[in-house]
Amino acid sequence: MASSFRAFLNSPVGPKTTHFWGPVANWGFVAAGLADMNKPPEMISGNMTAAMCVYSALFMRFAWMVQPRNYLLLACHVSNETVQLYQLSRWARGQGYFTQKKDEPASE
């Protein structure tokens, strides 16, 4: 057990590297997105949420391509992408993008 913990400490993605602490800090974005789910859609910034979606998508690719492959960073950005896409859908519904106006006939 001690040898596996020591191996983790000294690994290329262990807690002595930015490959560990960067993703740990990025989990704050996920936590903030989860906390914002209880807020009304009018308080969501569509521009910022879209920017967070692009940011997480770019860094998912980075986490996959960097050597050594950073699965912690990948998991963080997959989670953030999921949360931000949900928030973006809440914002769009709040703006009325997915509702049909009553004076328009239904398309067939």
C-alpha positions, 0 to 999 in steps of 0.5 A: 500500500505504501509503495503504491502511494509513493508511486502515485506521489512521484508519478508524472500526473501525481500531486507534485505536478500541475497535471494534478493541481490544474484539474483539481482547480478546474473542478471549481467550474463544475461545482459552480455550474452545479450550484447555478442549476437552482438559479432562474434561467434569466440569471444565466449569461448565454455568452459566458456559458457558450464560452465555457462550452468551447473552453471545455471542448478544447481542453478535453482534446488537450487532456487526451493528446498531452503525454502522459494522458491526463485522465483527471483533466479529461474527466473534469472537462467532460463533467464541465461540458455536460453541466455547461451544455445543460445550463446553455439549454436552460438559458435557451429555453428561458429566452424562448428559443424552443417554444412555438409562438401561439400565432404561428401555425404548427408545421407538418 
